[in-house]
Amino acid sequence: MRLLVENYGDVRVFKDRSLFGLPRYIIEEIDPDFGWRHTTVLSGIWYKKDQVIEIALKKAKELDERER
């Protein structure tokens, strides 16, 4: 079950658990031009919540710049 952590327009951050019970973060971005979904899975062992949110914010800024 995915829990929504943050939502930045077309970029959403979820927290999940793997089959072995390890925490992981999922960054899902939706391309505004074509509607394609891009998913990035990050291990909760290597990345903490603050780092994942920084990565998601960078992706959201890239999408905003590309729209202009």
DRENKOLMAR-273110 format. One record per residue: x, y, z of N, C-alpha, C in turn; residue in three letters. Coordinates in steps of 0.001 Angstrom, whole numbers, padded with zeros to 6 digits, always signed. Layout:
% residues N
XYZXYZXYZALA...
//
This chain:
% residues 68
+000840-001161+000000+000000+000000+000000+000900+001244+000000MET+000659+002139-000909+001437+003366-001011+000775+004471-000213ARG+001590+005185+000549+001113+006329+001306+001656+007591+000662LEU+000792+008545+000377+001209+009797-000227+001918+010639+000828LEU+003176+011021+000530+003972+011823+001457+003875+013295+001081VAL+004134+013609-000187+004091+014988-000679+003527+014998-002090GLU+002943+016142-002463+002411+016318-003808+002841+017686-004307ASN+003566+017706-005428+004038+018957-006022+003495+019086-007442TYR+002201+019124-007591+001602+019247-008916+001696+017949-009693GLY+002630+017907-010668+002798+016713-011495+003784+015710-010902ASP+004352+016018-009742+005308+015122-009078+004745+014741-007722VAL+004641+013430-007494+004117+012933-006219+005135+011999-005577ARG+005211+012033-004249+006130+011185-003493+005305+010248-002627VAL+005574+008955-002753+004891+007935-001963+005895+007187-001102PHE+005425+006627+000018+006231+005732+000828+005575+004359+000773LYS+006420+003340+000663+005937+001978+000466+006888+001027+001176ASP+006549-000229+001194+007437-001271+001708+007628-002326+000623ARG+008856-002827+000521+009138-003869-000463+008573-005204+000026SER+008743-006234-000776+008249-007561-000393+008950-008088+000859LEU+010182-007617+001098+010933-008061+002269+010708-007164+003482PHE+009832-006153+003342+009519-005270+004450+010428-004070+004580GLY+011297-003856+003592+012206-002717+003628+011491-001470+003119LEU+011704-000327+003760+011026+000896+003307+011596+001389+001985PRO+010743+001972+001172+011192+002567-000086+010304+003753-000409ARG+010873+004679-001166+010152+005864-001604+009950+005787-003103TYR+008803+006211-003570+008477+006178-004988+008153+007599-005426ILE+008883+008084-006425+008622+009395-007002+007955+009161-008341ILE+006752+009657-008486+005988+009481-009720+005771+010852-010351GLU+006226+011007-011578+006040+012276-012280+005221+012033-013540GLU+004334+012979-013826+003457+012876-014989+003863+013949-015978ILE+004201+013522-017181+004608+014461-018226+003399+015300-018633ASP+003486+016628-018515+002321+017465-018824+001964+017491-020311PRO+002933+017212-021185+002665+017269-022620+001895+016050-023119ASP+002349+014859-022710+001760+013634-023258+001039+012787-022223PHE+001229+013069-020933+000565+012300-019893+001280+011027-019509GLY+002515+010829-019995+003276+009632-019628+003706+009715-018182TRP+003777+008572-017530+004196+008511-016136+005617+007969-016061ARG+006429+008633-015251+007796+008191-014995+007884+007890-013503HIS+008412+006720-013173+008482+006290-011784+009929+006052-011386THR+010321+006602-010244+011644+006379-009678+011454+005756-008306THR+012135+004628-008076+012035+003928-006797+013363+004093-006060VAL+013300+004619-004831+014490+004843-004022+014379+004046-002729LEU+015462+003405-002342+015468+002597-001125+015454+003494+000108SER+014629+003146+001074+014569+003888+002324+015793+003669+003195GLY+016607+002663+002852+017846+002415+003594+018895+003463+003217ILE+018963+003794+001929+019990+004709+001432+019524+006158+001395TRP+018234+006401+001219+017713+007765+001104+016736+008042+002233TYR+016930+009159+002900+016002+009591+003944+014924+010475+003326LYS+013877+010729+004079+012719+011474+003571+013117+012849+003040LYS+013976+013557+003750+014384+014893+003315+015112+014856+001966ASP+015965+013848+001777+016687+013717+000507+015730+013409-000637GLN+014758+012565-000384+013789+012193-001417+012951+013412-001810VAL+012567+014215-000834+011774+015407-001126+012586+016408-001943ILE+013898+016533-001654+014760+017409-002459+014821+016941-003902GLU+014956+015634-004105+014988+015079-005465+013671+015357-006174ILE+012555+015178-005472+011241+015416-006069+011065+016891-006424ALA+011546+017792-005569+011451+019222-005871+012267+019588-007101LEU+013452+018984-007261+014262+019228-008463+013512+018785-009713LYS+012877+017611-009630+012124+017114-010784+010924+018008-011089LYS+010264+018513-010042+009123+019406-010245+009574+020708-010905ALA+010718+021243-010487+011247+022464-011102+011609+022231-012564LYS+012196+021065-012866+012536+020738-014264+011283+020684-015128GLU+010212+020080-014610+008963+020001-015369+008358+021393-015588LEU+008434+022234-014545+007898+023595-014678+008681+024410-015716ASP+010007+024263-015720+010833+024979-016687+010573+024475-018105GLU+010336+023189-018224+010109+022613-019553+008760+023047-020133ARG+007789+023312-019247+006471+023766-019717+006532+025148-020329GLU+007437+025975-019875+007515+027360-020348+008171+027478-021654ARG
//
